[in-house]
């Protein structure tokens, strides 16, 4: 189970999100044709599947519940806090307000309160920053998924407890899976019926994504079965994934995607050591958005060759993510492991 390709999969999906946001946020017309090749939603949901598998594994190997939460906090909080602090401080230099107005503005306090409590949607913007952005003034639109991840971490012990209480594990998986599908579809249809687009956002909050997490958890609980028959199941996974093009409600897509991800993770052994020099996927995911927004806000995509600017952004994001892993993430994780060993 240790030999897998989850590192390269996470890197790939994070990189797709980076490129997808480059295309959208840059506002460069020449980039528009690439949109069809960059499915950021697929990448995000694949992340949820991988999280379901890996976090179930982490929970299963825990010493106690306190150990589990310490490890989860050590993995997700330091870079998250760092990107918020850097955004607040660095973007103050590009605000329409002076420093005094900026640091005393009520919206700054709202931003701090909302984002440090993972409620990014409450106040996604900093005062006077990105006010002329073509989409909106969100400082880091990628952080909404972190909230979903955190809620999943908190909810996983409940899922594990229920699974332990029922002999028929498959029934528990099916219940949570169908509950998620019904929630997502029901809330979305309600938003259409009531003509309230804000409700559609709720359909893509945590309950709506349980189907992806639970599919990843199922891959872990039934690892031997899926590993033994993965060459056969990949055909079923592809069929289920594309079946939703007909059904249209993401009924089969989560389990189909989970099978596809599992198959890739435990095939192609030559890719097993991709992450030996560091796990920079999380860094790529959380650091790229503010940088792209800043570069676009300063008009660099318009005044310079957009391809060279995009390449520079990619290089800076990769360098920042590499530094974050080796200087921040890895040391903290190592310290937590030593304390709990």
C-alpha positions in Angstrom: 0.0 0.0 0.0 3.0 2.3 0.6 4.2 2.1 -3.0 1.8 4.3 -5.0 1.5 7.3 -7.2 -0.5 9.6 -5.0 2.3 12.2 -5.0 2.4 12.7 -8.7 -1.4 12.6 -8.9 -1.8 15.4 -6.4 0.9 17.4 -8.2 -0.8 16.9 -11.5 -4.2 17.9 -10.2 -2.8 21.0 -8.3 -0.9 22.0 -11.5 -4.1 21.7 -13.6 -5.9 24.0 -11.1 -2.9 26.4 -11.4 -3.1 26.5 -15.2 -6.9 26.7 -15.1 -6.8 29.7 -13.0 -4.1 31.3 -15.1 -6.4 31.0 -18.1 -9.4 32.4 -16.3 -7.9 35.1 -14.1 -5.4 36.5 -16.6 -8.2 37.7 -18.9 -6.0 36.9 -21.9 -8.2 36.0 -24.9 -5.5 33.9 -26.4 -5.7 31.6 -23.4 -9.4 30.9 -23.7 -8.9 28.0 -26.1 -7.1 26.1 -23.4 -10.1 26.1 -21.1 -11.5 22.9 -22.6 -8.3 21.0 -21.6 -8.1 22.2 -18.0 -10.9 20.8 -15.9 -10.4 22.4 -12.5 -13.6 20.8 -11.0 -12.3 17.3 -12.0 -9.0 18.1 -10.3 -10.7 19.4 -7.1 -13.0 16.4 -6.8 -10.1 14.0 -7.5 -8.3 15.7 -4.6 -11.3 14.8 -2.4 -11.2 11.2 -3.5 -7.4 11.0 -2.6 -8.1 12.7 0.7 -10.8 10.2 1.5 -8.3 7.3 0.9 -5.3 8.8 2.7 -7.1 10.3 5.6 -8.9 7.1 6.3 -5.5 5.4 6.3 -4.1 8.0 8.6 -7.1 7.7 11.0 -6.8 3.9 11.0 -3.1 4.0 12.0 -3.5 6.7 14.7 -2.5 6.1 18.3 -5.6 8.0 19.5 -8.0 10.7 18.3 -5.7 13.4 19.6 -2.8 12.1 17.6 -5.1 12.1 14.5 -6.1 15.7 14.9 -2.6 16.9 15.6 -1.3 15.4 12.4 -4.2 16.9 10.4 -3.7 20.3 11.9 0.1 20.1 11.3 -0.4 19.3 7.6 -3.1 21.8 6.7 -2.7 24.8 9.0 0.8 26.2 8.7 0.8 26.9 4.9 -2.9 28.1 5.2 -2.0 30.6 7.9 1.2 31.6 6.0 -0.6 32.4 2.8 -3.2 34.5 4.6 -0.5 36.5 6.5 1.5 37.0 3.3 -1.6 38.1 1.4 -2.6 40.6 4.1 0.9 42.1 4.4 2.1 42.0 0.8 -1.2 43.1 -0.8 -1.4 46.1 1.5 1.2 47.7 -0.8 -1.2 47.4 -3.8 -4.4 48.6 -2.0 -6.2 51.8 -3.1 -6.1 52.8 0.6 -3.1 54.1 2.5 -1.5 51.9 5.0 -3.3 53.4 8.0 -6.7 53.2 6.3 -5.9 49.7 5.1 -4.9 48.3 8.5 -7.8 49.9 10.3 -10.5 49.2 7.7 -13.4 47.1 9.0 -13.2 44.8 6.0 -9.7 43.8 7.0 -11.0 42.6 10.4 -13.8 40.8 8.6 -11.3 39.2 6.2 -9.1 38.0 9.2 -12.1 36.6 11.1 -13.7 34.9 8.1 -10.6 33.4 6.5 -8.9 32.2 9.7 -12.2 30.4 10.6 -12.3 28.9 7.0 -15.4 30.9 6.2 -13.7 32.6 3.2 -16.9 33.3 1.3 -18.1 35.7 4.1 -15.3 38.1 3.3 -13.1 37.0 0.3 -11.7 40.5 -0.4 -9.1 42.8 1.2 -9.9 46.5 1.4 -9.0 48.3 -1.8 -7.3 45.3 -3.4 -8.2 43.9 -6.8 -11.1 46.3 -7.1 -11.0 46.3 -10.9 -10.5 42.5 -11.4 -12.7 41.1 -14.2 -14.3 38.4 -12.1 -14.3 39.6 -8.5 -12.0 40.9 -5.9 -11.4 37.5 -4.1 -7.8 37.3 -2.8 -7.7 33.5 -2.9 -10.6 31.8 -4.5 -9.0 28.4 -4.2 -9.3 28.3 -0.4 -13.0 27.3 -0.4 -11.9 23.7 -0.7 -9.8 23.9 2.4 -13.0 24.5 4.4 -14.5 21.4 2.8 -11.3 19.4 3.7 -11.4 20.6 7.3 -15.0 19.7 7.8 -14.2 16.3 6.4 -11.4 15.8 8.8 -13.8 16.6 11.7 -16.5 14.3 10.3 -14.3 11.3 9.5 -14.3 10.0 13.1 -18.1 9.9 12.9 -18.0 8.0 9.7 -15.4 5.6 11.1 -17.6 5.0 14.2 -20.7 4.2 12.1 -18.7 1.9 9.9 -17.4 0.1 13.0 -20.9 -0.4 14.4 -22.3 -1.9 11.2 -21.1 -5.3 10.0 -22.2 -4.5 6.5 -19.7 -1.7 5.7 -21.0 -1.4 2.2 -24.4 -0.2 3.5 -22.7 2.6 5.4 -20.8 3.7 2.3 -23.9 3.5 0.2 -26.0 5.6 2.7 -23.5 8.4 2.9 -22.9 8.3 -0.9 -26.6 8.6 -1.7 -27.2 11.2 1.0 -24.5 13.4 -0.6 -25.9 13.0 -4.1 -29.4 13.8 -2.9 -28.2 16.8 -1.0 -26.3 18.2 -3.9 -29.0 17.6 -6.4 -31.8 18.7 -4.1 -30.3 22.0 -3.0 -29.3 22.8 -6.6 -32.8 22.2 -7.9 -34.3 24.2 -5.0 -32.0 27.1 -6.0 -33.4 26.9 -9.6 -37.0 26.6 -8.5 -36.7 29.5 -6.0 -34.5 31.5 -8.4 -31.9 32.0 -5.7 -28.4 31.4 -7.2 -26.9 31.7 -3.7 -28.4 28.4 -2.8 -26.5 26.7 -5.6 -23.3 27.6 -3.8 -24.6 25.5 -0.8 -24.9 22.5 -3.0 -21.2 22.5 -3.3 -20.4 22.6 0.3 -19.3 19.7 2.5 -22.4 17.5 2.4 -22.4 17.7 -1.4 -18.9 16.3 -1.6 -19.2 13.4 0.8 -19.8 11.1 -2.2 -16.2 11.8 -3.3 -14.7 11.4 0.1 -16.6 8.3 0.9 -15.6 6.8 -2.4 -12.0 7.3 -1.5 -12.6 5.8 2.0 -14.2 2.7 0.3 -11.1 2.3 -1.8 -9.1 2.0 1.5 -11.5 -0.3 3.3 -11.8 -2.6 0.3 -8.2 -2.2 -0.8 -7.4 -5.9 -1.3 -10.5 -6.3 -3.5 -9.9 -3.2 -5.6 -6.2 -4.0 -6.0 -6.8 -7.6 -7.0 -9.4 -6.7 -9.7 -8.2 -3.2 -10.6 -7.5 -4.1 -14.3 -11.1 -5.2 -14.6 -12.6 -2.5 -12.5 -10.9 0.3 -14.5 -13.3 -0.4 -17.3 -16.3 -0.1 -15.0 -14.8 3.1 -13.5 -14.5 4.7 -16.9 -18.1 3.7 -17.8 -19.5 5.1 -14.5 -17.5 8.3 -14.9 -18.8 9.0 -18.4 -22.3 7.8 -17.6 -23.0 11.0 -15.8 -22.9 12.8 -19.1 -26.2 11.2 -19.7 -27.6 11.2 -16.1 -26.4 14.8 -15.4 -26.5 14.7 -11.6 -23.1 13.3 -10.6 -24.7 10.0 -9.5 -22.0 7.7 -10.8 -19.1 10.1 -11.3 -17.6 10.0 -7.7 -17.2 6.2 -7.6 -16.1 6.1 -11.2 -13.5 8.8 -10.5 -12.4 6.9 -7.4 -11.8 3.7 -9.3 -9.8 5.6 -12.0 -7.7 7.4 -9.4 -7.1 4.2 -7.5 -6.0 2.4 -10.7 -3.5 5.1 -11.6 -2.2 5.3 -8.1 -1.4 1.5 -8.0 -0.2 1.1 -11.5 2.9 2.5 -13.4 5.4 1.7 -10.7 8.1 3.8 -12.3 6.2 6.9 -11.0 6.3 5.7 -7.3 9.2 7.9 -6.3 8.0 11.2 -7.8 7.6 12.9 -4.4 11.0 11.9 -3.0 12.2 15.6 -3.2 9.1 17.0 -1.5 5.4 17.2 -1.6 4.7 20.6 -3.1 1.1 20.0 -4.3 -0.5 21.7 -1.4 1.7 24.7 -1.8 0.9 25.0 -5.5 -2.8 24.9 -4.6 -2.9 27.6 -2.0 -0.2 30.0 -3.2 -1.0 30.4 -6.9 -4.3 32.3 -6.8 -3.2 35.6 -5.1 0.0 35.7 -7.3 -2.0 35.4 -10.5 -4.5 38.0 -9.3 -1.7 40.4 -8.5 0.0 39.9 -11.8 -3.2 40.4 -13.7 -4.2 43.5 -11.6 -0.8 45.1 -12.4 -1.6 44.6 -16.1 1.5 42.5 -16.9 -0.5 40.1 -19.0 -1.6 43.0 -21.2 1.7 44.9 -21.4 4.0 42.0 -21.8 4.0 38.7 -23.7 1.3 36.7 -21.8 3.0 33.4 -22.4 6.2 34.5 -20.8 4.3 36.1 -17.9 2.4 32.9 -17.4 5.6 30.9 -17.4 7.2 33.3 -14.9 4.1 32.9 -12.6 4.4 29.1 -12.8 8.1 29.2 -11.9 7.5 31.5 -9.0 4.6 29.3 -7.7 6.8 26.2 -8.0 9.7 27.9 -6.2 7.4 29.2 -3.5 5.8 25.8 -3.0 9.2 24.1 -2.8 10.4 26.6 -0.2 7.2 26.2 1.7 7.6 22.4 1.9 11.2 22.4 3.0 11.2 25.4 5.3 7.7 25.3 6.8 5.6 22.2 6.1 8.2 19.4 6.4 9.9 20.7 9.6 6.5 21.0 11.4 5.3 17.6 10.3 8.6 16.0 11.4 8.4 17.7 14.8 4.8 16.5 15.3 5.8 12.9 14.3 8.7 13.0 16.8 6.5 14.2 19.6 4.0 11.5 18.9 6.5 8.7 18.4 
